[in-house]
Every structure is written in structure tokens, then in C-alpha cells.
């Protein structure tokens, strides 16, 4: 007894510290393309029964509550908030933004598939379309299989990339190579595949804007942009968003909300610090009783 | 004299217990759906003092009124910890799975709760910060399933989720079930096992379905803690002074005893 006050206050302080950490990370990424803000969800900690079962008390006996003291506050979950960020025009043909829900599928160097909302791609020296970390963007090829997107053709042993890459809002990729006969049909590179999850908040963040599925998120459900799918007849439609070439999705962090959160957390931290001090003073007074 | 020492000490213990509770409230001033606790003090049972060794102590086996000195209280203790179910402020959010209950039956009506399936059986909460699990079921942050009417989990597929005021959920205009909203005859007696959950017991009575006219579910909203930080800080200061006064009482009585033991005999 008595020390609970100290620990409740200390747990409150560390919870508010975590809140500030989360807000700081959100604010640091206010300009990061495709960044999804996080939110800390807090819960009161388990109530301690100081005298369990003592004196033959029944559950629901009001006197039982005299021995029940909460033990403070703790972080329960950090929740990723997958809200649409603003679309910003960039003019870059390899920049793609998703308007709606869904993730790009990218293949990591180790072969594993990961998911991202960040569409700032570029064409590397092999003609592969990759993200800044070198992960390959996956598409459904005209042959029907899912493979990394390559937009180059070999001419005299050199990889010559496509000169004008085009992507329509339904994800169809096409382009023409330098020196093609004017008026000839563009080359079809396939269709972009988007992925959706039953519980996107269960995704595990594995790096810069990169997510990996977990048992909690469910398996990826893939489809073409602009289409929808149904788990069973009568079930709600699962829509895949549309894709916009030459746009990037901005961060979904709202500076005002984050700053308000930081101020609340700071004041809350101060209150907890005060209650810690008072609990400490009580102990000090108890220790000074005999002089 | 020794009795006074214990009276003051018992007040210090009660004040310390109250500090624990206020401290916990303040730590949860930002916890969604948290309900503040309040310590109720009570005096130790009244003792009646009477004169001893009085020749006329008894008359027909009864105490004579003249032998009774009067009543004396011998201390203070925390009688019970009660939970304050006053509604907290509602904050707007952007997550469609955030829900808040607004009680619309008047200021003193019993509060409505969401029902949640926990390993300890069905428990109840005011915190509507929900999410989905891998099966698409609506769950709390701890992963406990939120129950619909009939006691079944509510499956909410990804999509355009809309929650009506009565708790009916639709996804892309297809019905996805209805939340179970309950209330209790005596909510103050509910057990509080932590994690902003409440558990029923014999004194609280069983949960009954709340009348849809008495509550409104608000989507994209979370009910904040009902801790009043200013009041809690004032209570803490007040409590601290009570503690301090009693500490002084202990010291004073110790000094008096010191004089009685060490000085009177010297004369």
C-alpha cells in the first residue's frame, strides 16, 4: 500500500512519454511520401486486490472495493491509421499514388513480398521499376503471372528503357521504346496489382513505409486497381483504389492534431509528476514521524 | 493517550490509500473510456467509554447513565471505492471503427456499455476504440471480440463502414450485424478488473439490453476519460494536508508521551 500511488504516477509518466514519442515520429514524417500516422491507445492497468478473499468477502460486496486500487496506465496498442493522404502532383512518370484503399506489392531483395502505400518508384539500370530501397514493383504480366515490372528492351547488349511510360487509373501499364515506328501500338507491360487486407492495422511495419502481413492482418487479397472483389455472394464489395500516375500520396499526419496531442501529453506528464511528488512527500513525512 | 496515536495513524493510512486512488485517476486522465474512482472515508465504529471501579456501576444489571462518559471515535478508514460513471467528453476521430456511447436518457440514467468476450467471460466497456482481427471480427485493442446481439462476434469486412445510432453496422450498405448494448440496474457495484473493462456481479445485477431510445452510438468518436484533472489536483492537495496534520498529531502525542515518561518522574 502507499507505493501504488508512486507507481501509478510513474506509469502515467512513461505512458505520456510514449505518446510524445509517437507524436514526434508522426511530426518528423509530416513530409514523408505515403507515411501512415500511428496512434497510441492506452488502458488503465490491472486493478490490484490488496486483500484477496480476506474476511470471506463476496464478489460484489462493496467492502471488497476498499481493497481494490488501480495500478496506473499502460500502452495497449499503437494503431496505424490508414487514412488517405493528399495526392500531390509531381510530373514524374514513375510516381504513382493510390486513391482509395490498397497497397502496392513489392518484392524485397530476399524474395519476400512486402506492401507499401509509397509510390515514389524509379527505373534502375536494368530497366526494373524499383522503390528507393531497391524493392521491385510487382505487376501481373501480359502472360498472366505476377512478376517484377521491367520496362526495358535489350538493344545491342544495352538495356534501353521505355521513353514514355503510361499508366491508366485502372493500372494498365504501357509505353513505347525510343526509335519505335511513329503511330505503332504501345507495348503492354501488364497490369498493376494492388493488395488489401481484412485488418490492415494488423500489418507489421518492417521499415520505411514497408509492411509485411501477420497472422493478425490476414493474407493479402489482390486485385486490379478500379475493380472490386467479394468474399462470398451477398458479402460487401472489397474495392481496390484507383492509381494516379505522376502523383504521390502525401503523409496523412495532421500537424495541428499532433501538436495538440503533444501539449495534452505534456500537461498530463506534469500532473503525474506532481502526484508522484506528493506520494513521495507522504512517505517522507511517515519517515520523519520519529525524530 | 496511546489510543490517540493510533487514531492519527489510521487517518494517515486512509489518506495514503486515497492518494493511491487519486494518483491512478490522474494517470488515466487521457485513457479512452476510463471511469474515475473515488474513495469514501468512514469513521471507525463509535466506542462508548464508561467509568470503572464505580460502586454503583450496575442497577438491575444495567449501566447507570451517570457512569457513561460518552462516545469516542478511534480512527478513519476507506470504506469503499466507488466508480464515477458520469459521461466523459466525446472527441472526434478519423477512424470509422472508433465508437462512443452517448447516454440520452437523462443525466442520472444508468450508463450503457459495449459487451466484450474476454477469457474471464463477458465483460463490459465504455471504450469504443475498436479494430479488426484477421477474421474481420470487431475486437478491442486487447483482441477481445466485441459482441453483437445474440452474443455472437460482429464480422465487419473492410469497406465503407457505417454505424447507426442504435448500433446497427453496415459495410458498403450491406448489413454486418448489430452491436450488443447493455446496462445494469446498479452499475456502481460493477467490478473493475482493469483495461477499462467492467465485470458483473451479484450486486450489479445481470446485464439487460438497453433501450435504443436511451443511447446513441457515435461513429468516428471516442469517449474520453471522465477524470477532472483540476478537481483531482485539488483533492490531492487537500488529502496531502490531511495526511500532514495527522502526522503532526502523531508527533505531538509522541512528545506528550515523552514528557509523561521521562519528565514527570524527574520531579
Interface residues (C-beta under 8 A of the other chain):
Chain A: X1 X2 X4 X5 X6 X8 X9 X11 X12 X15 X16 X19 X39 X41 X42 X43 X44 X45 X46 X47 X58 X59 X60 X61 X62 X63 X65 X66 X68 X69 X70 X71 X72 X73 X76 X77 X79 X81 X83 X101 X196 X197 X198 X199 X200 X201 X202 X215 X216 X217 X218 X231 X234 X235 X236 X237 X238 X239 X264 X265 X267 X268 X271 X272 X274 X275 X276 X278 X279 X281 X282 X285 X286 X288 X289 X290 X291
Chain B: X12 X13 X15 X16 X17 X19 X20 X21 X22 X23 X24 X25 X26 X27 X28 X29 X30 X31 X32 X34 X37 X77 X78 X79 X80 X81 X82 X94 X95 X127 X129 X131 X132 X133 X134 X135 X136 X141 X142 X157 X158 X159 X171 X172 X173 X174 X176 X189 X191 X192 X193 X194 X195 X196 X201 X202 X203 X204 X229 X232 X233 X236 X237 X240 X243 X244 X247 X250 X251 X254
